[in-house]
Amino acid sequence: MNFSLECIVDEMKSILQGRSAPRGYHAVGLQFPEGLMEQAVDVCNALEGMLETVDGVAVEYVIFADVLYGACNIDDIGCMLMGVDILVHFGHSKIVPNTLISVIYVPVIDGRGSAAIVADGLTDLCKAHGYKVVGLVTTAQFAACLSHVQPILDDREVGIRVVGEVQSPLPKYEILGCTCRRFPPDTDAVVSVVDGDFHYEATCLSNSHLPAYRLSPVTGVYESVGYDTHNKINSRLNVIRSCADALNKLMVESGRDSAIKKVGLVFGTLGRQGSPVVFEALLNKLRSIRVPIKVLSLSEVLPHYLLPHKDVLFFAQLACPRLTIDWDEEISACGLVMVNYYELDRTLDLCLRKTDTDDLEDYALVNFTHDGHKELCYYGRPTA
């Protein structure tokens, strides 16, 4: 993994110069994803040696050891409460537009990746299957590498067109495990240039009609990947229908029975995992149908935190949309019913007779994109 400590130091200097230090020192927080946590102490020691003071004021460094699943877990709120002046966040692209303190995003590039090798693998794949248009996705580590693939293919005159959807503010080709757009109708297949499963599964969930492959940017070897997309989505659609039926019954009974059950709205507090914008939109929508609501805030949305709330009919979590998809069976085995925020929105639309859930392709992974689903613009104001 490659990143420049010199660039980090220069950016810290530019932020801290001329800034007052009421405590007598400047505090810098360091936040690492799990894959880089073993390097945290070495990076911290190196930064301490490179930048001890700014304008004669000492610089102190704090390593955040809390779990970090993704870019949404940026902990600017925790930093502010601790008096940290700058947060240095490693390994993820910026998706939260406005933070409470200054944040330095450090791109971590995997230098093993090669655009030429990716082009070789795509050429072999397309030649074997007759594909002409391929949707390409990756993670932050390889996004810059993939930007060079199409020019290489064009120079080789192999007749392959690469499609890379832009999900602002992410760069072209980059996706998250919680969100991926559908590719254009003329796309023949999707290829994920990733190491693990989480990101290619997001591609499958949003493009269930397309064959999916995983390609190594190091070796150029590709493999067909399977994901039980149809069964998973059908399971979620059944939960949506069931929750809509339960809500309709709750709407009829509301006001008649003091022991009536509530809808549990769970706000994720792990970094910026929960969205106040989406919370406000869904809370208002629930209030419009006059059903009892119970609001919980949790840093980790786990069954044992939910089980004591016997007065809840079903839970809707505003944390990670994949949680209810990936842990569907485990959650059901505990006797709980849970939907994510997109599924709650669909449930409410069903109650209000605004939509139908018969179309498999209508299920979507939506998160922070500004052209996402209706008012569920995760890190911005609601869209029309």
N, C-alpha and C positions, 0 to 999 in steps of 0.2 A: 504494500500500500504506500502511495506517495502523497505527501503534502509538505508544504513549505513552512517551516517554523519562522523563517525570516519574514515572510509575508504576514504571518500572524502577529509578530512583534511590531512590525511597521503599522499595522492597523490598530493595535492596542495603543501605541504611542499617539497616533493621530486622534484617538478618542479621548485619552486621558490628559493630554497636554492642556494646561490652563484650567483643568477642572479642580474644584475645591475638594479637600479630603477632610471632612469634619472629624472623622475617627482617627486621623493621623496616618492613614494608609489607604491605598486603593485595593479593592478585592476583585480578583478575576476568577470566575467559575469555569471549570473544564468539564464538559459533558461528552461521554464517549458511548458509542453503541457497543453491544456485547462483544462483537468481533474485534474491537480495538481496546477493550478494557485492560487487557494484559500489558498494553503499552502505556497505560495512563501515567504510571509513576515515572517512567523514563521521559515521557513528553513533558510532564510537570517539572522534573529536574532540569531538563534542557531549557525550558522557558525561564525558569528561575535564574539560570546562569546567564541568559541573554538579556533579560530585562528585570533588574532588581529595583530600580527607582525610575520615576518620571517626574521631572522638575523638582528633584530632591525628596519626593514623597515615595515611601516604600510601596512595593507591589507585593501583595500576598495572594497565593494561589490556593484554590479549593477544588478538590476532585469530587464530583457528584457520582456516588456509587449506586444510586437508585436504578431500578430496571429501566431500560431504554429500548422500546420496541421499534420506534420509527420516528419520522420527522415531526409527528404530532405530539411527541412527548417532550418537546422543548420546555425546559422548566424556568421560564423567565419570572413566573409568579413566585416560585420558591426562592429564586435569586433575590428578588426585590425584598422579600420578607427577611432574608438573611443579611441584607445590606451589600450584596454583590453589585459591583459597578458594571462589569462586562461579563457576558456569557460567551464562551468559545464552544461552539457546537460542531462536533466532528461527524462526518460521514453521511450527512443528509442534505438535500436541497432545501431551500427556504420555501415553506408553504404557508406559514403564519405571517400575514402581511404587517401586522402591527404588534410590537412587543413592548413590555413595560420598562425594559432596560435595553441597553445597546447589546446587540448580538452579532458575533462574527461567525459566519458559516464557513466551515473548512471543507472543501470538496476533497474527498479521498479517492484518488484514481487508482484502479488496479492496472499496473503497468504491464501485466502479462497479456492483456488483450491486444489483438491486432486486427485492424480493419481488413487487411488483405486476407487473413485467415478466415474471418467471418464471410468475406466475399467468396472464398473458395468453398466453404461449407454450404452457402446458399446456392451456389452454382450447381454443386453435386445434388442437392435436394431437389431443385427445380428441374434439373435434367432427368432425374429418376421418376418424377411424378407429373411432369408437364406443367408445372406452375409458371405463371407469368407475373403475377402480382402477389407480393408477400408482405404481410403486416409484421413489422419488427418492433419489439419492445425490449427494454432492459432496465437495469437499476442505475443509481447515480454513479456507480463505479465505472460503468462502461458507456455512458451516454455520449461522451465526447468521441470515443472510438467509433461509434456507429455513424456519426455524422460524415465519416469519410467513406462509408461503404458504397453508396450510390455512385459517386464519381468513379470508383474503381470498376464497378460493374459496367458503367457507361463506356469507360476506356476499353474494356474487354469485348464490348458489343455482343453481350450474351442475351440481350432482350429481356432482362429481368428488371421489374420496377419495384422498388421498396417503398412501402407506405409507413410513415411514422406520424401518428396522431400527436398533436400538441395539446397538452393539458396544462394551460397556464395556471400557475407560474412555473411549472416544471419545464425543463428543456425538451426538445423534440426527442422522441423515443422512450423517455423515462416514464415509468409508471410506478405506482405504489401497490402494495398488496391489497389495499382497500379500495382501489379505484382504477378502472381502465375503461376507456371509451370503446364503442363498437367501431369496427373498421368498415370502410366503404363496401357497397354490395359487390364490386368486382374483385374483391380480395379472395385469393385462392386458399391461403393458409396463413396461420400466425406462427411466428418463430420468436421464442423467448431466449435472449442471450443473458441467462442468469445462472447462478449456482444452485440455489435452493428451489423449493416448491412453491413458496407463498406467492411469489409474484406471477409465475406462469399460471397458477390457479385463478388469479384475478382476471387474467386474459381469457381463460376458458369460460369463466362465469359470465363475462360480457360478450363473448363470441362463441357461444355453444354450438353454432352451426358450422364452424370451421375446423378443419383438422389442425392440431397443434403439435409443435415440435419444440425441443430445447436444443440449443446449439452452443457448444463451447467456444468462446472467443480465443482460447489458448490452443486448442487442437483442431478446431474446425469440424469436429465430429458432431453429428446431429442424431437425435433419437425422437421417435414418436412418443408423446406423453399422453397418458390417459388421466382423466379426472371425471368423477361420477357427476357431471354437471347437471344432467337432466333430472336424476333422482334427487339431488340436493335442492335444486330450484323447485321441483314439484313439492318436495317436503315443505319448503318455505311458503309456497303458495297455499298449501293446505293449512298451515299455521295462520296465515293472513285471513283466510276464509273463516277459520274457527274463531279467531279473535274478533272478527267483524260480527259474527253471529252473537258472540258473548256481549259485545258492546251494544248491539241492538236490544238485547234483552235487558242490559243494564240501564239503557236509556228509558225503557218502559217502567222499570222498577224504581228508578231514582226518585227519591222523595217519599216513597211509600214505606221503606224499611230502613230503620236506623242502623241495622247490621249489614247493610248492603256493601258489597266488596268494591274496591277501588282499582283504578289503573295506576300501576307503579311506574313513575318516570325516573329513570336512573341517569344521573349526570356524571359522566366520567371526569375525574379530577386528576388523572395522571398526566401532568404537563398540560398541554392544550388539547387533550383528547376530546373533551366535551366542547360543543359549540354553543355559546350563549344565544347566537342568532337562531340556530335551529331549535334550541330549547324554547325560546320565546315563541317561535312560529307554531310549534306543535302544542305547547301549553295553551295558546290561544285557541287553537283548533279543537282541543279537547274541551275547553271551557264552553265553546260554542254549542257543543252537543249536550252540555250539562250533565256530565258524569263525574263522580267523585275521583279525585286525583291525590296520589301520595308521592311526594318528591323525595328521592334519596340521592346522596352524593357519595361516590365510591371511587377510590383510586384503582381498585381491581374489582371487576364485576364478576364475582365468584358465587356459586350456588349457596355456600354456607353463610354468606352475608345476606342472602335473600330469603332463605327458608324461614327465619323467624317471623316474617311479615305475612301472617296467615290471612290478613284482611285484603290482600292484593289478588285480583283476578288474573292479571298477567302483567309482566314487566316489559317496558320498552327502554332499551339502553341507548344512550347517546355517548358512546365511547368508540368502539371499533365495529364497523358493520360486519366484519368477518367473524366476530365472536359468536353470533347466533347461528351462522352458517356452519362453521367448523366444529362447534361444540353442541350442535343440535341434539344429538343422541344423549350426551352426558347430562345436558340440562333437563331433557325430558325424563331421564331415568330418576332424577331427583324430585319429580312431580311438579316441576316448574314449567311455565310457559313464558317465553321471552321472544321479543321481536327487536330488530334494530330500528333506527329512526326512519329509514326509507320504508320499511315494512309497516311501521305505525302509520305513516302518511298514507300508504295504500289502504290500510285497514280503515282509516277515517274516511277516505274517498269512497270506499265501498259502503260505509254506513250512510254517507251523504249521497249515495247513488251517482257518484261522479266517474266511476271507473269499473272495469271488469278485470278479473285475474286469469282469464282463460288462455291468454297468449303467453307462451313460455318466454318468448323474446322480450316481453314487456318488463321482465324483472331486470333490474340494473344495479350495478355498484355505483353509488354516487357519493361523493365526498366534498372536496373543496373547490371543484372546477366552477368557474363563473357561468358556464353554459350547461350546468347540471340540471337536476330535476326540480322544476318549479321553484319553491321557496327554500329548497334545501341547499343553499349556497353556503358551504360550511364556514368559510372564513371571510365572508363579506355580507353585504346586505341582501335581503331576499330579492329574487328576480321575478319578473312577471311570468 
